[in-house]
Amino acid sequence: MSVLWKMSCISVAMIRPNRILKETRSWIYSKPPKNRIGAGQSFFVMCVFAVAMLTPAAWILHHLPEYRQRPHPTPKS
């Protein structure tokens, strides 16, 4: 009996994602874009995104020697 129960659970698990995916697809719709985005605009946006992501990491790496020289706070008992 337990083998049949396991098989039924597996089959339900295999069918459920397909049903969820079909329901989600019914909500999604798309149209052609109203305005075309050129290569220059795409390049600019990607550069701004890269700078925004890499600036904090560069700041931390640049100031790492200063962070190492700071005295460590003593734990309070």
C-alpha positions, 0 to 999 in steps of 0.5 A: 500500500505504501508503494501506491501512496508514494507513486501517487504523491510523485505523480501529483508533484509532477503534474502540479508545476505544469498546472501552475505554469499554465495558470501563470502564463494566462496572466502574462501578455506582451505587446511590441514596445512603444519606443525602441531602445538604441544601442547607446542607451543600452550601453549607458544603462549597463555602465551605470548599473555596473558602476552602481554595483562595483563602487561599494566593493571598490571603496571597501577594498581601497580602504581595507588597510585603514579598517585593519588598523582600527582598534577592535572594540572590547566586548562588554561583560 
